[in-house]
Amino acid sequence: SRRCGLAAGRSYSGGGAYPSVSLTSPLPGVPKAVFAAAESRERFETRVTVLENGLRVASQNKFGQFCTVGILVNSGSRHEAKYLSGISHFLEKLAFSSTAQFGSKDEILLTLEKHGGICDCQASRDTIMYAVSADARGLDTVVNLLADVTLQPRLSDEEIEMTRTAIRFELEDLNMRPDPEPLLTEMIHAAAFRDNTVGLNRFCPVENTDKIDRDVLHSYLSSYYTPDRMVLAGVGIEHEHLVECARKYLLGVEPVWGTGRGRAVDRSVAQYTGGIVKVEKDMSDVSLGPTPIPELTHIMIGLESCSFLEDDFIPFAVLNMMMGGGGSFSAGGPGKGMFTRLYLNVLNRHHWMYNATSYHHSYEDTGLLCIHASADPKQVREMVEIITREFILMAGAVGEVELERAKTQLKSMLMMNLESRPVIFEDVGRQVLATNTRKLPHELCALISQVKPTDIKRVVTKMLHKKPAVAALGDLTDLPTYEHIQAALSSKDGRLPRLYRLFR
């Protein structure tokens, strides 16, 4: 006691003070905890106002000094059927360049800097998003800037030429990356929706870079950049203030391309075709350095799922989480999804496989569930057999424990992502753009909790009746034919001997 001082007299939780009390039970004699509660539910609801010109203004209150505000447009590569492919890619690169009010991109950045702001533009297959994060006290300046960037871009010859150079460099870089996932995603969409809507190329083809000029861009903008196809979304600001700014800067403003042109909006519904897209490529030197990535062949197999507007979207999201997967090495342990099927059934059993990951892409009128796998070119046949087997096993029994784990993981991922203000902004903007309203996180969590094993089996059975979409990249000498892959996936019993006979 003299040697250890006061420490010798301390009593610890494991030292016998309360030896029989569980860590999950309250300690005897300790007052019951009182948790903080929200002042009112209104602070968490998304408010939407439609202006006279059809523009929707949506806001989500959130505590903090900074806000994220942006304009989302229902415009993307899927709408380029009547135009040159690559316009959305150009618009993404040209965003936040000179406008009617601002002489250059530097002037825009200096203006944002006064409010601690940053800006970004992202174009996808169905949406283009202009966003700014800045001090909420600069909201008036931010909305003014966003309106100018969206409706009054100068699109000077110099800026367009610089964009051509940037796109050529990006396309070259895309083909040299060690991670081919962006390229495979393009290929699987092209195979699944051949020459229509979401199957159109998201990146500008090299041959179109010199063809896209100001006239082409203005023609496209006049059709798609109209108020009824836009949402002004904000997180971290008062709704009335945002509506006031929208009326001031976005109501009755004539865009630089005018309003007199006829509209040629493509309202095509996605047509799933299935098929295969193959790119023979030498992947032996994609990663230089002391520890280069081995030469791999990459395969992605997909089947049509459903739109995010359908009730089956939630079961498909749970199924995707249940499949999970990843690379052959994960530093995160079980918390990073090592109990998912693609880890347990594929990566843990077949150590020669470098990657097995499930992806779910969903749009307003269709969706695509796919599995990406990569391995040595000599083992492509066996890799395809393993992946097709996993698709067939989806229609089998679903364990209660694995289903609950997948649902908990999905809810956890949803809630953690929505801790970020820019993510909330994108969620608000995309949901209001598609549905004029927004499902709140607790509503989505309730829908996830209701998913049953029968729901998973129902959506998988429906999915397996479709033709597969296949993307293959690398050394494809041993790749099975598309007919063999299709026959394997259409198997009713899913017995492995039958699958193996198809390929041998």
HUSUL-V564913 format. One record per pair of residues at least 12 apart in sequence whose ideal C-beta (glycine too) atoms are under 7 Angstrom apart, sorted by the first residue. I is the first residue (numbers start at 1). J is the second residue. D is the distance in whole Angstrom. If there is no record, write none. Layout:
# HUSUL-V564913
[[I | J | D] [I | J | D]]
This chain:
# HUSUL-V564913
[[43 | 61 | 5] [44 | 440 | 7] [46 | 58 | 6] [46 | 60 | 5] [46 | 428 | 6] [46 | 438 | 4] [47 | 59 | 5] [47 | 239 | 4] [48 | 432 | 6] [48 | 436 | 7] [48 | 437 | 7] [49 | 243 | 5] [51 | 246 | 6] [51 | 247 | 7] [51 | 251 | 6] [52 | 251 | 7] [53 | 227 | 4] [53 | 251 | 6] [54 | 227 | 5] [54 | 228 | 3] [55 | 227 | 4] [55 | 230 | 5] [55 | 232 | 6] [55 | 246 | 7] [55 | 250 | 6] [56 | 231 | 5] [56 | 432 | 6] [56 | 436 | 7] [57 | 232 | 5] [57 | 242 | 6] [57 | 243 | 5] [57 | 246 | 5] [58 | 231 | 6] [58 | 233 | 5] [58 | 428 | 5] [58 | 429 | 7] [58 | 432 | 4] [59 | 234 | 5] [59 | 237 | 6] [59 | 239 | 4] [59 | 242 | 5] [60 | 235 | 5] [60 | 424 | 6] [60 | 428 | 5] [62 | 235 | 5] [62 | 236 | 5] [62 | 421 | 6] [62 | 424 | 7] [64 | 236 | 6] [65 | 135 | 6] [65 | 136 | 6] [66 | 133 | 6] [66 | 134 | 7] [66 | 135 | 6] [66 | 136 | 6] [66 | 236 | 6] [67 | 134 | 7] [67 | 136 | 4] [67 | 139 | 7] [67 | 234 | 6] [67 | 235 | 6] [67 | 236 | 3] [67 | 237 | 5] [68 | 131 | 6] [68 | 133 | 5] [68 | 235 | 5] [68 | 236 | 6] [68 | 421 | 5] [68 | 422 | 5] [68 | 425 | 4] [69 | 132 | 6] [69 | 139 | 7] [69 | 142 | 5] [69 | 143 | 7] [69 | 146 | 7] [69 | 234 | 4] [69 | 237 | 7] [70 | 129 | 6] [70 | 130 | 5] [70 | 131 | 3] [70 | 132 | 6] [70 | 146 | 7] [70 | 233 | 6] [70 | 425 | 6] [70 | 429 | 7] [71 | 130 | 5] [71 | 146 | 5] [71 | 150 | 5] [71 | 230 | 6] [71 | 232 | 6] [72 | 127 | 6] [72 | 129 | 5] [72 | 230 | 7] [72 | 231 | 5] [72 | 233 | 6] [72 | 429 | 4] [72 | 430 | 7] [72 | 433 | 5] [73 | 127 | 7] [73 | 128 | 5] [73 | 224 | 7] [73 | 225 | 6] [73 | 229 | 6] [73 | 230 | 5] [74 | 127 | 7] [74 | 229 | 4] [74 | 433 | 6] [75 | 88 | 7] [75 | 128 | 5] [75 | 224 | 4] [75 | 225 | 7] [75 | 229 | 7] [76 | 88 | 5] [76 | 123 | 6] [76 | 124 | 5] [76 | 125 | 5] [76 | 126 | 4] [76 | 127 | 6] [76 | 128 | 6] [77 | 125 | 5] [77 | 200 | 5] [77 | 201 | 6] [77 | 202 | 5] [78 | 125 | 5] [78 | 126 | 5] [78 | 197 | 4] [78 | 198 | 5] [78 | 200 | 6] [79 | 224 | 6] [79 | 266 | 5] [80 | 200 | 6] [81 | 200 | 7] [81 | 266 | 5] [81 | 268 | 6] [82 | 264 | 6] [82 | 266 | 6] [83 | 220 | 5] [84 | 208 | 5] [84 | 211 | 6] [84 | 212 | 6] [84 | 216 | 6] [85 | 200 | 6] [85 | 201 | 5] [85 | 204 | 7] [85 | 205 | 6] [85 | 208 | 6] [86 | 204 | 3] [86 | 205 | 6] [86 | 208 | 5] [86 | 212 | 6] [87 | 212 | 6] [87 | 216 | 7] [87 | 217 | 7] [87 | 220 | 5] [88 | 123 | 4] [88 | 128 | 6] [89 | 123 | 7] [89 | 167 | 6] [89 | 203 | 6] [89 | 204 | 4] [90 | 163 | 6] [90 | 204 | 6] [90 | 212 | 5] [90 | 217 | 7] [91 | 123 | 6] [91 | 128 | 6] [92 | 121 | 5] [92 | 122 | 7] [92 | 123 | 4] [92 | 128 | 7] [93 | 163 | 4] [93 | 166 | 5] [93 | 167 | 6] [94 | 153 | 7] [94 | 155 | 6] [94 | 159 | 6] [94 | 163 | 5] [95 | 121 | 3] [95 | 130 | 6] [95 | 149 | 6] [96 | 108 | 5] [96 | 119 | 5] [96 | 121 | 6] [96 | 149 | 6] [97 | 153 | 6] [97 | 159 | 5] [98 | 154 | 4] [98 | 156 | 6] [98 | 159 | 7] [99 | 148 | 4] [99 | 149 | 6] [99 | 152 | 5] [99 | 153 | 6] [99 | 154 | 6] [100 | 148 | 6] [100 | 152 | 4] [100 | 256 | 7] [101 | 148 | 5] [102 | 148 | 7] [108 | 145 | 7] [111 | 141 | 7] [111 | 145 | 6] [112 | 132 | 7] [112 | 134 | 6] [115 | 134 | 4] [115 | 135 | 5] [115 | 138 | 3] [115 | 141 | 6] [116 | 134 | 6] [116 | 135 | 5] [117 | 132 | 6] [117 | 133 | 6] [117 | 134 | 3] [117 | 138 | 7] [117 | 142 | 7] [118 | 133 | 6] [119 | 131 | 7] [119 | 132 | 5] [125 | 198 | 5] [125 | 202 | 6] [125 | 363 | 7] [126 | 363 | 6] [126 | 364 | 6] [127 | 430 | 6] [127 | 433 | 7] [129 | 426 | 7] [129 | 429 | 7] [130 | 146 | 6] [130 | 149 | 6] [130 | 150 | 6] [131 | 422 | 7] [131 | 425 | 7] [132 | 145 | 7] [132 | 146 | 6] [133 | 422 | 6] [136 | 236 | 6] [136 | 237 | 5] [139 | 237 | 6] [139 | 241 | 6] [139 | 245 | 6] [140 | 245 | 6] [143 | 245 | 4] [143 | 246 | 7] [143 | 249 | 5] [144 | 249 | 5] [147 | 249 | 4] [147 | 250 | 5] [147 | 253 | 6] [150 | 225 | 7] [151 | 225 | 7] [151 | 253 | 6] [151 | 255 | 4] [151 | 256 | 7] [152 | 255 | 7] [152 | 256 | 5] [153 | 256 | 7] [155 | 214 | 5] [155 | 217 | 6] [160 | 213 | 6] [160 | 214 | 7] [164 | 209 | 5] [164 | 210 | 7] [167 | 204 | 5] [167 | 209 | 6] [168 | 206 | 7] [168 | 209 | 6] [171 | 203 | 6] [171 | 206 | 6] [174 | 203 | 7] [176 | 286 | 7] [178 | 286 | 5] [178 | 287 | 4] [178 | 293 | 5] [180 | 298 | 5] [180 | 473 | 6] [181 | 372 | 7] [183 | 473 | 7] [184 | 298 | 6] [184 | 300 | 5] [184 | 372 | 6] [184 | 471 | 5] [184 | 473 | 6] [186 | 201 | 6] [186 | 202 | 6] [186 | 203 | 7] [187 | 277 | 4] [187 | 279 | 7] [187 | 471 | 4] [187 | 473 | 7] [188 | 300 | 5] [188 | 302 | 5] [188 | 368 | 7] [188 | 370 | 6] [188 | 469 | 6] [188 | 471 | 4] [190 | 277 | 5] [191 | 275 | 5] [191 | 276 | 6] [191 | 277 | 4] [191 | 469 | 4] [191 | 470 | 6] [191 | 471 | 6] [192 | 272 | 6] [192 | 273 | 7] [192 | 274 | 6] [192 | 302 | 6] [192 | 304 | 7] [192 | 368 | 5] [192 | 469 | 4] [193 | 270 | 6] [193 | 271 | 7] [193 | 272 | 6] [193 | 273 | 6] [194 | 273 | 4] [194 | 275 | 6] [196 | 268 | 6] [196 | 270 | 7] [196 | 271 | 5] [197 | 268 | 5] [197 | 270 | 4] [198 | 270 | 6] [198 | 363 | 6] [198 | 366 | 7] [218 | 257 | 4] [221 | 257 | 5] [222 | 257 | 5] [222 | 258 | 7] [222 | 261 | 4] [223 | 263 | 5] [223 | 264 | 5] [223 | 265 | 5] [224 | 265 | 7] [225 | 255 | 7] [231 | 429 | 5] [231 | 432 | 5] [231 | 433 | 5] [232 | 246 | 5] [232 | 250 | 7] [233 | 425 | 6] [233 | 428 | 5] [233 | 429 | 4] [233 | 432 | 7] [235 | 421 | 5] [235 | 424 | 5] [235 | 425 | 5] [235 | 428 | 6] [236 | 421 | 6] [269 | 365 | 5] [270 | 363 | 7] [270 | 365 | 5] [270 | 366 | 4] [272 | 304 | 4] [272 | 366 | 6] [272 | 466 | 7] [274 | 466 | 6] [274 | 467 | 3] [274 | 468 | 6] [274 | 469 | 5] [275 | 469 | 6] [276 | 470 | 4] [276 | 482 | 4] [277 | 471 | 5] [278 | 472 | 5] [278 | 476 | 6] [279 | 473 | 5] [280 | 476 | 6] [281 | 473 | 6] [281 | 474 | 6] [283 | 295 | 5] [283 | 296 | 6] [283 | 474 | 5] [283 | 475 | 7] [294 | 376 | 7] [295 | 377 | 7] [296 | 354 | 6] [296 | 374 | 4] [296 | 375 | 6] [296 | 376 | 7] [296 | 474 | 6] [297 | 374 | 7] [297 | 375 | 7] [297 | 377 | 5] [297 | 380 | 5] [297 | 474 | 4] [297 | 475 | 5] [297 | 476 | 7] [298 | 372 | 7] [298 | 374 | 5] [298 | 473 | 5] [298 | 474 | 6] [299 | 373 | 5] [299 | 380 | 7] [299 | 383 | 6] [299 | 384 | 6] [299 | 387 | 7] [299 | 472 | 5] [300 | 370 | 5] [300 | 372 | 5] [300 | 471 | 4] [301 | 370 | 6] [301 | 371 | 6] [301 | 387 | 6] [301 | 388 | 7] [301 | 468 | 6] [301 | 470 | 5] [301 | 485 | 7] [302 | 368 | 5] [302 | 369 | 6] [302 | 370 | 3] [302 | 468 | 7] [302 | 469 | 4] [303 | 369 | 6] [303 | 463 | 5] [303 | 464 | 7] [303 | 466 | 5] [303 | 468 | 6] [304 | 366 | 6] [304 | 367 | 7] [304 | 368 | 6] [304 | 463 | 7] [304 | 466 | 5] [305 | 360 | 6] [305 | 362 | 7] [305 | 367 | 4] [305 | 368 | 6] [305 | 369 | 4] [305 | 463 | 6] [306 | 367 | 5] [307 | 362 | 7] [307 | 363 | 6] [307 | 364 | 6] [307 | 365 | 5] [307 | 366 | 6] [307 | 367 | 6] [308 | 362 | 4] [309 | 364 | 6] [309 | 434 | 7] [309 | 435 | 7] [312 | 459 | 5] [313 | 362 | 6] [314 | 447 | 5] [314 | 448 | 6] [314 | 451 | 6] [315 | 451 | 5] [315 | 455 | 4] [315 | 456 | 6] [315 | 459 | 5] [316 | 360 | 6] [316 | 367 | 7] [316 | 369 | 6] [316 | 459 | 6] [317 | 360 | 6] [317 | 410 | 6] [318 | 406 | 5] [318 | 407 | 6] [318 | 410 | 6] [318 | 448 | 6] [318 | 451 | 5] [318 | 456 | 7] [319 | 394 | 7] [319 | 456 | 6] [319 | 459 | 7] [319 | 460 | 7] [320 | 358 | 5] [320 | 360 | 4] [320 | 369 | 6] [321 | 406 | 4] [321 | 409 | 5] [321 | 410 | 5] [322 | 340 | 6] [322 | 341 | 6] [322 | 402 | 6] [322 | 403 | 7] [322 | 406 | 4] [323 | 340 | 6] [323 | 341 | 5] [323 | 342 | 5] [323 | 358 | 4] [324 | 337 | 4] [324 | 340 | 2] [324 | 341 | 7] [324 | 342 | 6] [324 | 343 | 6] [324 | 358 | 6] [325 | 340 | 6] [325 | 342 | 3] [325 | 343 | 6] [325 | 347 | 7] [325 | 356 | 5] [325 | 357 | 4] [325 | 358 | 5] [326 | 357 | 6] [327 | 355 | 5] [328 | 347 | 6] [328 | 353 | 7] [328 | 354 | 5] [328 | 355 | 7] [337 | 409 | 7] [339 | 405 | 6] [341 | 390 | 7] [342 | 356 | 4] [342 | 357 | 7] [342 | 358 | 6] [342 | 390 | 7] [345 | 390 | 6] [346 | 386 | 6] [346 | 390 | 7] [350 | 386 | 6] [352 | 375 | 6] [352 | 376 | 6] [352 | 379 | 6] [353 | 373 | 6] [353 | 375 | 5] [353 | 383 | 6] [354 | 374 | 5] [354 | 375 | 6] [355 | 372 | 7] [355 | 373 | 6] [355 | 374 | 4] [356 | 371 | 7] [356 | 373 | 5] [357 | 371 | 7] [357 | 372 | 5] [358 | 371 | 5] [359 | 372 | 7] [364 | 434 | 6] [369 | 463 | 7] [371 | 387 | 5] [371 | 390 | 7] [373 | 387 | 5] [377 | 474 | 6] [377 | 475 | 4] [377 | 477 | 7] [377 | 478 | 7] [378 | 478 | 7] [380 | 478 | 4] [380 | 479 | 5] [381 | 478 | 5] [381 | 480 | 6] [381 | 503 | 5] [384 | 480 | 5] [384 | 485 | 6] [385 | 499 | 6] [385 | 500 | 6] [385 | 503 | 6] [388 | 485 | 6] [388 | 488 | 4] [388 | 489 | 6] [388 | 499 | 6] [389 | 496 | 6] [389 | 499 | 6] [391 | 464 | 7] [391 | 489 | 6] [392 | 491 | 6] [392 | 494 | 4] [393 | 494 | 7] [394 | 460 | 4] [395 | 457 | 6] [395 | 460 | 5] [395 | 461 | 6] [395 | 464 | 6] [398 | 453 | 4] [398 | 456 | 5] [398 | 457 | 7] [403 | 453 | 6] [407 | 448 | 5] [407 | 449 | 6] [407 | 451 | 6] [410 | 448 | 6] [411 | 445 | 5] [411 | 448 | 5] [414 | 441 | 6] [414 | 444 | 6] [414 | 445 | 7] [415 | 441 | 6] [418 | 441 | 6] [464 | 489 | 6] [467 | 486 | 6] [468 | 485 | 6] [468 | 486 | 6] [468 | 489 | 5] [470 | 482 | 6] [470 | 485 | 6] [480 | 503 | 5] [484 | 502 | 5] [484 | 503 | 6] [487 | 502 | 6] [488 | 502 | 5]]
